[in-house]
Amino acid sequence: MIDDETTVTIEGNGTLNAYGRHSGSGIQIGGTLTIKSGTINASASKSLGGTDDGKVSGILIGTNGKLQVEGGDITASGTKAGRNDASFVSFFFRRQQRH
């Protein structure tokens, strides 16, 4: 989890494997994640179905999150009821209230 107001930069020739385990998405972004190079593999843990939507994306970008990709290779996979799903990257937006 990259918390709000936190900035993380990934660069180099290595490989990062991030798996959601019980928490859901492989990478959860609340702050800023910049990927400059390397190989990133992010996968979600198995969804339980129903309202268990937090586990369907390999990369989850929160309301204040920012993902900036300048290079590298990214593989992100989601799951839904144990199947591969089209939801590889998820975005959550906060609804603005009108006054």
Secondary structure, 3 states (H helix, E strand, C coil): CECCCCEEEECCCCEEEEECCCCCCCEEECCEEEECCCEEEEECCCCCCCCCHHHCCCEEECCCCEEEECCCEEEEEEEECCEEECCCEEECCCCCCCC
